Amino acid sequence: MTLRIRLAALLFAVVLGTLILAWFLTGRAVLAPFTRDVEKAYLDQALYVAEEIENGADPGTLGQRLGLDIRVAPRLPPFLRGRGLGLGRRHRRVGFRGRDLDRGVDLDRGVDLDRSRDRNRALEPEPDRSLGRNANANANANANANANANDDAHDDGDLPRPPEPCQREERRGRVLAFCRGPRAPVAVTSSLGWIVVRRDLDFAAPARRFGILLLLIAAVVFVFSALLAVRITQPLRATMIGMDRIASGDLSHRLPAKGGREFAEVARAFNRMADRVDALLRSERTLMAGISHELRTPLARLRLEAEILRDYGLPEQRLEAMAHDLEEVDQLIGEVLELSRLSIGERHLEVEPTDLRKVAEDAACARPQPKHRIVIDAQPNVVVHGDPARLVRVVGNLLENAGKYAPEGSEICVRVGYSTTEATHAYVEVLDAGPGVKDDEIDRIFEPFYRSKLHAKTSGFGLGLMIAKQIVTLHGGEISAQNRPQPTGGFSIRCTLPSKPRCLPEMTSSDAH
């Protein structure tokens, strides 16, 4: 996960946590008390309506004046008869306007059953008790069934059915049945039946709107956090790109001093460091060029003197030894200069489509190994984009390295082909029958002047593989070495190069100079 994503996520998490805390505190400290106050006022208004209607007020006129939908129903609406209400056919200890609370009340019809039953007993003759009991039971059952069917068919009207569970509450000697939800009605018992009051009121609307507002704020904060993270990390990304370019050898790159005071200070410090490094490397290149010039001048004179000594009859063997020593010193100076140019200076490549088979053949001709047999095993049309002369130098160095350690008369194989693991890469591999190196020394053979302890007496300067690695890296490739498994044994060095064009660093004006 990148720093930009982590920073945006951190900012969003902080703001989201703040919004959640605000939702919790606002809900507990503001919305919940407000909802309770509104609900209490709504129920008090329903009680007021019931009292006014009992006192003779017209429901329609009262509803228009108060902005309510008021109805007088003989029975409680079915959707208000939930089990949680505790409203049975008979409910004890509920009275109306100071009446005896122990008298029976039909809460469905909202009438006093005791008074109605006493009036009916006074008018009816004394029947046979056994027959009358059954007849009255059947009559009451039929009447109740018909009443329930008729009332259930007409009591609801167009009243909405709230999704939330309904509740019951007793206030001022009356029973209130109500639900919490949009346009939920409130039913109040009265001497006329149930007074059903409905108002266009949603108790949860403030909390819902506040939640939607917080979600919108969270979305805006998320976008703002992403933009802020991009804004903050943009100078840091530019710094990282600058460091990569400096590390790749482009010492002329500098950072723009912008993006806030802190980032500007970092950019200026980085530029000062780059200037210092560039100055040191320039002085080193100048020193190396001077050393090479000063060393090659006496070498040229020594060669001339060796030729003169030949005319004076000096033994030919001594003269050849002197010439060989002079050639080695000259070769060492040349390799040191080449390594210096590749490591800290020259980054210029003459890039063109290059056939690796031809590179291997040219390297075998330029660096022949008289004591060994060179075999080229190449796939057809293996083409990479690179500098042919530099690639010939790489393969030539690998052939010389193999010739130093492989037994005389053995075979040195150069394989060329496309990589099986990476379709966009080709490879050149040099295999020999030499003794190899220890596993813990394989990574060190590409270091300058490194010589394996097993081959300390072998001729060479220890710069050939280092130069090969620098050239391969400059082409965007990789170089690796490994001991070949038994029974064949031996040692192999493999160079992997991109077969497609890539952006290679150009030579700067200072490098050209």
Order of alpha helices (4+ residues) and beta strands (2+ residues): alpha-alpha-alpha-beta-beta-beta-beta-alpha-alpha-beta-beta-beta-beta-alpha-alpha-alpha-beta-alpha-beta-beta-alpha-beta-beta-alpha-beta-beta-alpha
